[in-house]
Amino acid sequence: MLIKEVRSVALVALAALLAACASSRVLDEWPETVPEQNWFIQAYQADEANQQRQTDVEYLTWVVRFYEGWELMATGWNDITPALMVDMEGEQRRELAARSEQLGKMISAEWAKDNDVRSIDTSMLSLWGSVMLAVEEPHAKLAAVALIDQDVDALLRGELSADEVNDQRYMQRLDLPADF
């Protein structure tokens, strides 16, 4: 019996050590495909309520997952943005790229927080990704990103409730089909 207990404790300690090593890489080896780490560190430091529930390493790990995807959500922001840019050229492409970069930072900075603190949840990410990929015309893509940007701002200011962020909202405002 004692051997089983020692093995269990050793396995738990090893798992914790491996998780700590993997997580600390987020700080040391920040992916080039994710906006500047310092921007997210400042966002983390600005939210005392989240700091009480989540470490900076946990927060930054979720930021990276937002951009790169992970086992439970294979499509990240870095996958959606190029798909959104298809058929975009010139000034419209530059405008969409800039808006997408800023929107990604705003969404990820909030979504990466602890579930009990954040205003943006995973179902919103899924909805917004579907909306952005459903629009085809360049002007419609810009309109979709602008509406999502407005909604993110309103959510963060407490002027829009999570319940209002739904399929119907985007179908009506962007003239999307019911099966988008």
N, C-alpha and C positions, 0 to 999 in steps of 0.2 A: 504494500500500500504506500509506503514512504517513497519508493522509487517512482511510482506514478505521480505523486504529488510534486516531487522534485522535477520530473520531466515536464509537468504542466507549467510549473513556475518558470522553468527554463525556456519553454516555448513562448510563453507570454512575454518574457523579458526580451527574447530574440525578436519577436514580432514588433514589439515597441521600439527596439533599437533600429530595426530595418526601416520602420515607418519614419522615425526621426531622421535617419540618414537621407531617405528619399525626399522628405519634406524640406530639409535644410538646403538641398540642391536648388530649390526654387529661389532662394536668396542668392546663392553663389553662382548659379548658371542660368540666369534669366534668359528665356528664349528671345531670339531676335525678332520673332514674328508677333510679339506682344509689345504694346506700347511701353514706354519707359517705366521701369519698376518704381522709381521715386514718386511718380504721380500717384500710384496706388498706395504707396506707403503713407503719403500725405492724406489721402482719402481715408485710410484706415485710422490714422491718428486723430482725425477730425471727429470720429464717432466714438464717444466714450462708452455708450451703451453696448456697442458691438465689442469693444475691447474687453469688456467684462465677461463676454461669452465665447470669445474666439481669439486665438493667438494671431499674430501677424503672419506667421508661416501658414496657418490654416487658411487665412483670408487670401493670401497671395496664391496659394495652391488652387483655390477656386477661381481666381482671376485667370490663371493659365488654362484651367479646364474650360472656361468660357470661350477662350480664343481657339484652343486646339482641340476641344472635345475630349471625351474620355469614354470609358467602357459603357456607361449608362446613357450617354448622349454623344454619339459618334460625330455628329456634325457640330463644328464650332463656328464662331464668328469668322474665322479665317477661311472657312469653306463657303459661307454664305456670301461674303463680300465679292469674291470673284464671279460667282454665279449671278449676282445682282448687276455686275458691270458688263455682262454680255450685251452686245449691241449698243453700247454707250460709246460716244466719241466726243472729242474736243472738250469744250467748256462744260457740257453736261456731265461728262465722265469725271472731270476734275472736281466739279461741285459735288457729285455723288460720292466720290472717294473721300473728300473732306468731311462731308456730313456723316458718312458711314464710320469713319475713324472716330469722330467725336461722339457719335451715338454709341458705338461699341464701348468706349471708355466710360460713359455715363451709366450704361446698363450694367456692365460688368462690375463697376465699383460698388453698385448697390446690391446686385444679385449675389456677389461673393460673400456677403455678410451672413451671419448666423440666421437660420430660418426664423427665429423669433424676433429678429430685429429688422430684417429687410422689408422693403416695400415692393420689390420685384421678385416674382417667383418663377420657377421653371416652366410652369404652364404658360406664362406670358412670353417667355423666350420662344417656346414652341410656336405659339400663335404668331408672334412677330416674324419669325423665320418663315412661316408659311405664307404670311401676307407678302413679305418682300419677294418671295420666289414666285408668287402667283401673278404678280403684275408683269406685263411684258413690254409695254411701250415706255420709252425713255422718260416722258413727262409723267407717266403714271408711277414709275419707280421713284422719281423725285418726290412726288406727292405722298407716296406711301412712307418713305423715310421721314419726310417732314411731319406727317401725322403721328408716326411712332415717336419721333423726337418730342413733339408737343405733349403727347401722352406721358412720356417718361418724366418730363419736367413737371407736369401736373401731378403725377403720382408722388414725386419727391417732395413737392410743396404741400401735399395733402389735399389737393383740389380735385383729385380723381380717385375714386375707390377702386380697389382690385376687382370688385364685381362688375364694374363698368368696362373693364378691359376684356372684351369677348368677341366672338366671331361676328355677331350682329353689328357691332360698332364699326368694324372695318368693311364689312360687306356694304353697309349703307353709305359710309363716307367715301369709299374708294370704288364703289360700283363693282364689287367683286361678285362672282357667281356663288351660289349657296354651297357648292362643293369644292371651294378653293382649297 
